[in-house]
Amino acid sequence: MAHALIPPELLSRLKSLRLATTRSRGDGGIGQHASPARGAGLEFVQYRGYEQGDSLRQIDWKLYARSDRFFVREAERESPLTVWLLLDASASMAQCDRARPGWSRLDGARLIAACIAEIALRQGDRVGLAGLREDELRGLPPRTGSRAHNGLWLELQALTAEGRFPGSARLMPLWERTRAGDLLFLIGDFFDEDAVTLVERLAATGREVRAIQLLTAEERDFPFAGNFLFHDAETGVELQGDATSMRAGYLERFSAAQRALDARLDAAGIAHARGALDEPPDRLLRAVLAPGSRA
């Protein structure tokens, strides 16, 4: 049940991956992220002179024997991180490629989210989930342990792609549930201006944000020929024309739009990665799990 969303061979490869962050809260507890709080911990940082009130257990007695002075070992506490998985659940996420009609963009987002959750929970981090669409924001508060594991998997499987991406007013609960120092992953197609604005605003308020853009292979390559009717699932707009003659112009405009998106995310200090549904998820995961990444 717990690993129903992750194929066994991919699950095995996740063991070599680790989620790292550039910002740690130091809330207490045992995780795998260095906290700026100092004290008795797991990773040695420095010595300092003994002060009244320090625990005798922190004194380095071997150093005392050599120097006849009391020194205290300081270490960084290892603290758990709060990770939020934000999934675009608007109608465009139901898009599939004709070569694989049973595998939607939302399916790909679920898989990537499940992999990040698996890695984070294995490290002892807390993981929360929110599905974003205009009619509702559904999800789970941050948790850790086996109960979080199973709850996340059930909620991911229950997500459906409908409607449009929520506007800023509808996203207010997200601001109330997350806080500065949290690590947020937004997984979606990033075709909505509201999605780009959301990650920019989140990053500007002290949250560490990473963006994962999922494309269909057909959006990337535009392999169509002959007369086609193109339909926007969210706006209902339709465009009919000769796909062969449209291809060059489409690819040029699409490439320009991706460069503009990259520039905005870079300017906001948001690590980001882009991939298509026909690519292995490992590449996206490796690119976006480490701080300062871009692919």
C-alpha angles and dihedrals in degrees: 000000000000094000099035092120097049121068112234095244091053092045089056092052092052089071089078094053127088132189112232130185137194094214126056127186101199095217094159129256129091119291136131102264124097112240124212087229112101129214140086105349146130105275121058116232110166149321124256134177118277115263129194109271096031115130114256087226089069094058115106100226094186090057089047090055090055099041105024088228131106116247127178123216112230122201138177114253115236106230133184120250127223109233123191122198110204114189125193102231098178122129095266089066088071090069116123135183118250088234090060109023094170095058114076132186087254089055089054091048091050091052094050092045091050091051093050090047091050092053095044095047090047088057092051095254125143116247128200130182136209128179110207123213134129099255097050146356107219130176148097134287117246113285139159135210133041095315090057089048096056095038092054092050092051093047093048091052091049094055116109130188113242141141125355134316110277121258124234095271092054090051096061094106088059091059090050094050100044127059142191111291095032119124113232128191117194112196118190146098094278092216090126118083088215090062093053092045090050095057092044091054094044091052091048091058098057101271117128106235131192123185125210115191116200120198132181115243088243092056089051098045106021092213095177126127133185127011114346138175112216118199129195106218094204104042100026091230114151131199124190125190150110105306093199093060092041096053102085094047092046094051092048093051092042092052091049090051091052091050090050091050091049090051092052094048092046091050090052092049092244118152109224144177135190129206143155132237093253093058125088112260091228092080093054092045094050091047098050104034095072121067119259094023130153130172 
